[in-house]
Amino acid sequence: MTPEEYSDFKYRTNMEQINNDKLTFKESKNSLEKIADNVREKLKLRRTRS
């Protein structure tokens, strides 16, 4: 592997890792938003009951 090939390989590997991180961040953000929505709903229900 030439230095050029190696740096190209490193670049592609890093970009893949960055894209994977972005996806995981999006997924965890989405699931946190779902949890927040559920909590809001439960609080609304509790307020209307009392």
Phi and psi in degrees as a GROMACS rama.xvg file:
@    title "Ramachandran Plot"
@    xaxis  label "Phi"
@    yaxis  label "Psi"
@TYPE xy
-77.0168  162.115  THR-2
-55.7656  -37.9465  PRO-3
-63.0263  -46.4607  GLU-4
-61.6255  -41.8626  GLU-5
-63.7781  -44.6405  TYR-6
-67.5114  -35.0448  SER-7
-63.4467  -43.3405  ASP-8
-62.1133  -46.422  PHE-9
-60.5529  -42.7915  LYS-10
-60.1013  -48.9887  TYR-11
-62.7171  -41.2399  ARG-12
-62.4093  -43.6899  THR-13
-63.0317  -42.5589  ASN-14
-63.6862  -40.5611  MET-15
-60.8974  -43.9898  GLU-16
-62.7368  -42.5653  GLN-17
-61.9282  -44.3659  ILE-18
-63.7139  -39.5851  ASN-19
-62.8452  -42.9491  ASN-20
-61.6145  -40.7648  ASP-21
-61.3268  -42.3547  LYS-22
-63.7533  -45.6911  LEU-23
-63.0382  -39.388  THR-24
-61.7549  -44.6699  PHE-25
-60.9848  -44.3887  LYS-26
-62.704  -45.6541  GLU-27
-68.8071  -34.3752  SER-28
-63.9862  -44.0659  LYS-29
-61.5807  -43.2649  ASN-30
-70.1856  -33.1745  SER-31
-65.2194  -39.1799  LEU-32
-65.3359  -37.1454  GLU-33
-63.5838  -43.7088  LYS-34
-60.8033  -44.9844  ILE-35
-60.213  -42.2798  ALA-36
-61.8844  -42.8053  ASP-37
-60.9939  -43.5962  ASN-38
-62.5636  -43.9373  VAL-39
-58.9748  -44.4054  ARG-40
-60.0955  -45.4438  GLU-41
-62.5881  -39.497  LYS-42
-65.2699  -40.0715  LEU-43
-60.8682  -45.6812  LYS-44
-61.1215  -42.3005  LEU-45
-64.3404  -39.9132  ARG-46
-66.4606  -40.9677  ARG-47
-72.5902  -27.3944  THR-48
-71.1608  -41.6158  ARG-49
